[in-house]
Amino acid sequence: MSEIRVNPLSVLTWNQLDLNHAKMDVSDGLKAESGVRDNNLPDGVAFKGMLDPAGYEEWLKANNIEYVKEAVVAGKYPMPTEQAFPTGMGAETDKLFRDKNVPAVLYEVSKSIERPLRFDYFYSDGDAILENMIVHVRRGCEFTLILNICGENGIGSVGHSLKLLLEEDAKCTLIRLQMLPAGFTYFEDAGARLKDRAELKYISLQLGSLKTYLGACFDQWGYESKLWAGLGYIGIKDSFLDYNYVDTFRGKKSVGVMRFNGVLMDNATKVSRETLDFRQYCTGADGDEEEDLLVLGEDAVNKANPMILGEEEDVSGRHAVSVGRLSQDMLFYMQSRGIDEIKAQELMVRSRIMHLASQIPDDELKKAVERYLDRLYCDRENCAAPCC
């Protein structure tokens, strides 16, 4: 077992808060999974091969992507990313994939696709798997990709890395749904580069696993590029969640919205970093970030570090945080209508998660989320209902 540094902040903050980065234990048994899913690909989506480190560098060069060293950010020296294609979990995660010889599976979208493309990943007890993917959406194409990650009961370790390149006028919806058993450790890394007028809708639903690490970096290079990112999560007994979401504005009139909706039960712990980073020359850029957290556990722990960094004056940036519990007035109102406290909590949890799950364009997966929530509350009440 080794340890790497993940989810670094864009700039250093007071070290005593222990929020500058996270430390993630990495199983020595992690191995590459080919991850190739070239069967039943719709017309317009092509599997372009497996990229080893040298092939990845050639792909970066062919698409004019190079490492940009930032001198200062908002008057502060930045944490060095050392990545030509930045991701939320950072350079040491990229190095992990290189050290484990995990090739990147490259898919290219060359025409608009009406039907969502869904990849299912199922893991078993004892698995220690790394998956690596690059998706390149060509100019003017529209595309929806769903990644469904689940597994059987047991202990395992799973890591997914995804890099997404959107050319001019491209539109992409990316959905990542994770419902692994409570014995798993899971990490999910993402990086996206948006060119002129490109639009990305990024949804991540994190419902399972014992330890979860998430990182996403959205690099809005393009003029009038648009981002909407939503994260929904549930923390239950002994679970730990650490995430780092960064929206970097470089293009003029770029727009970015990030929404985080979560629930912490029992003694769950959540650590979050949410950053709106306005770089020089991104005049007219507009960023909006909001976190809404419901705490249902007396021993739950929440640490959050939202930041706005600005090198440009003519921009608009907003962030808001709402952390609360079910009020006594709300409980009294529900109890007066025959709804007990446990059921009231369940209704609140379902409303938060299903609000985001309702945006998944796949009825089967929506029902899977509902069944997962059924099992969650049946397990908590030792219920023997058919859903279990």
Protein Blocks (a to p, Z undefined) as FASTA:
>chain_A
ZZddehiafbdcdfklopmbccddddfkbccdekiafehiaehiacebjcdfklmmmmmm
mnopacdddfbgghiacddfkpabdcfkbjmlmmmmmmnopacdddddfbdcfbacdddd
dddehiacdddddddddehiacdddddddddeddddddddddddddehiacdddddddbd
fkbccdddddddddehiacddddddfehjbdcdddddddfbghiacdddddddddehiac
ddddddddfbghiacddddddddehjbccdddddddddehighiacddddddddfbfkbc
cddddddddfbfbbcdddddddddddfklmmmmmmnopafklmmmmmmmmmmmmmmmmpc
cfklmmmmmmmmmmmmmmmnopabfkZZ
